Amino acid sequence: MAKSPNAFRTISEAADEVGAPQHVLRFWETKFSFIAPLKRAGGRRFYRPQDIVLLKAVRRLLHDDGLTIKGVQRLHREQGLKRIAGYGDPEGQVTFEPDGEAAAGRSAGDSTVRLRQVLAELDGARARLEAVLTRSG
């Protein structure tokens, strides 16, 4: 039974669909901020349909069109995520939010803001725990 087109893919399924080895997908994650699969317990990756489109786009740009890693990074910086996605999904079957990466929560600024929020929540939890422990002890 085949998976739904909207189903998440494991790294092995993503690698097969994209036509690149698993280690290459992991490497691309380190080079392209817009490639950010969901990670579950133990670091297991799950790729959304949008992630697959972006991986296909990167593969095409690097291997078929001959761009360098810096060239793909520049294309992303100058023309945005929707432009990159067009190389992986020329028919536009997978939808991306209007402002691309900000809506997907993948821009460095959005990530930094969210990390600061989580850090503040953790600091608050630590302070509450210390207060309870101080009262108990």
Summary of the structure (lengths in Angstrom):
residues: 137
radius of gyration: 18.8
end to end distance: 58.5
largest distance: 66.1
contacts: 356
relative contact order: 0.10
helix: 65%
strand: 4%
